[in-house]
Amino acid sequence: MDSLADELATQLQAIDSEVSGFVGSGWTGLSSGAFAESFWKWHAGAKDVHTGLAEMASLLGIAAGAYESQDSHSGAALSTQMRIGG
């Protein structure tokens, strides 16, 4: 999940550079304004997706650690029960 969020951030930066280059190159008129408005709305949505992916990656890491810890505790408890004949 982390790598997906990182890849999205990298691609967004590349798209920003490319779009800024041709939007800022003197392109004017209704089509320029309409494109820029739509692009920045899309861009805001893509940043929201990136934020969500990064948060999910963090939460999945926390959950994985909790599951691993619980599994270790359960395994130790089962081993103890097996040794004492439970």
CYANA upper distance limits for C-alpha pairs under 8 A (distance plus 0.5 A):
  1 MET  CA      5 ALA  CA      6.79
  1 MET  CA     53 LEU  CA      7.11
  1 MET  CA     54 ALA  CA      7.73
  1 MET  CA     56 MET  CA      7.88
  1 MET  CA     57 ALA  CA      5.54
  2 ASP  CA      6 ASP  CA      6.63
  2 ASP  CA     53 LEU  CA      7.95
  2 ASP  CA     54 ALA  CA      6.69
  2 ASP  CA     57 ALA  CA      6.00
  2 ASP  CA     58 SER  CA      8.44
  3 SER  CA      7 GLU  CA      6.50
  4 LEU  CA      8 LEU  CA      6.68
  4 LEU  CA     53 LEU  CA      8.05
  5 ALA  CA      9 ALA  CA      6.76
  5 ALA  CA     50 HIS  CA      6.04
  5 ALA  CA     51 THR  CA      8.37
  5 ALA  CA     53 LEU  CA      6.07
  5 ALA  CA     54 ALA  CA      6.14
  6 ASP  CA     10 THR  CA      6.73
  7 GLU  CA     11 GLN  CA      6.66
  8 LEU  CA     12 LEU  CA      6.56
  8 LEU  CA     50 HIS  CA      7.00
  9 ALA  CA     13 GLN  CA      6.79
  9 ALA  CA     47 LYS  CA      8.45
  9 ALA  CA     50 HIS  CA      7.28
 10 THR  CA     14 ALA  CA      6.91
 11 GLN  CA     15 ILE  CA      6.65
 12 LEU  CA     16 ASP  CA      6.50
 12 LEU  CA     43 HIS  CA      8.30
 12 LEU  CA     46 ALA  CA      8.31
 13 GLN  CA     17 SER  CA      6.78
 14 ALA  CA     18 GLU  CA      6.82
 15 ILE  CA     19 VAL  CA      6.47
 16 ASP  CA     20 SER  CA      6.32
 17 SER  CA     21 GLY  CA      6.59
 18 GLU  CA     22 PHE  CA      7.22
 19 VAL  CA     23 VAL  CA      6.40
 20 SER  CA     24 GLY  CA      6.10
 21 GLY  CA     25 SER  CA      6.58
 22 PHE  CA     26 GLY  CA      8.19
 22 PHE  CA     27 TRP  CA      7.60
 23 VAL  CA     27 TRP  CA      6.25
 23 VAL  CA     32 SER  CA      7.54
 23 VAL  CA     36 ALA  CA      7.85
 27 TRP  CA     32 SER  CA      6.58
 28 THR  CA     32 SER  CA      5.72
 28 THR  CA     33 GLY  CA      7.63
 29 GLY  CA     33 GLY  CA      6.88
 30 LEU  CA     34 ALA  CA      6.52
 31 SER  CA     35 PHE  CA      6.44
 32 SER  CA     36 ALA  CA      6.55
 33 GLY  CA     37 GLU  CA      6.58
 34 ALA  CA     38 SER  CA      6.67
 35 PHE  CA     39 PHE  CA      6.39
 36 ALA  CA     40 TRP  CA      6.61
 37 GLU  CA     41 LYS  CA      6.84
 38 SER  CA     42 TRP  CA      6.69
 39 PHE  CA     43 HIS  CA      6.44
 40 TRP  CA     44 ALA  CA      6.56
 41 LYS  CA     45 GLY  CA      6.91
 42 TRP  CA     46 ALA  CA      6.68
 43 HIS  CA     47 LYS  CA      6.70
 44 ALA  CA     48 ASP  CA      6.80
 45 GLY  CA     49 VAL  CA      6.82
 46 ALA  CA     50 HIS  CA      6.74
 47 LYS  CA     51 THR  CA      6.65
 48 ASP  CA     52 GLY  CA      6.65
 49 VAL  CA     53 LEU  CA      6.62
 50 HIS  CA     54 ALA  CA      6.63
 51 THR  CA     55 GLU  CA      6.65
 52 GLY  CA     56 MET  CA      6.56
 53 LEU  CA     57 ALA  CA      6.60
 54 ALA  CA     58 SER  CA      6.83
 55 GLU  CA     59 LEU  CA      6.70
 56 MET  CA     60 LEU  CA      6.43
 57 ALA  CA     61 GLY  CA      6.67
 58 SER  CA     62 ILE  CA      6.90
 59 LEU  CA     63 ALA  CA      6.64
 60 LEU  CA     64 ALA  CA      6.48
 61 GLY  CA     65 GLY  CA      6.77
 62 ILE  CA     66 ALA  CA      6.82
 63 ALA  CA     67 TYR  CA      6.61
 64 ALA  CA     68 GLU  CA      6.56
 65 GLY  CA     69 SER  CA      6.62
 66 ALA  CA     70 GLN  CA      6.63
 67 TYR  CA     71 ASP  CA      6.49
 68 GLU  CA     72 SER  CA      6.69
 69 SER  CA     73 HIS  CA      6.77
 70 GLN  CA     74 SER  CA      6.53
 71 ASP  CA     75 GLY  CA      6.51
 72 SER  CA     76 ALA  CA      6.64
 73 HIS  CA     77 ALA  CA      6.64
 74 SER  CA     78 LEU  CA      6.59
 75 GLY  CA     79 SER  CA      6.62
 76 ALA  CA     80 THR  CA      6.71
 77 ALA  CA     81 GLN  CA      6.75
 78 LEU  CA     82 MET  CA      6.62
 79 SER  CA     83 ARG  CA      6.74
 80 THR  CA     84 ILE  CA      6.88
 81 GLN  CA     85 GLY  CA      6.52
 81 GLN  CA     86 GLY  CA      5.26
 82 MET  CA     86 GLY  CA      6.22
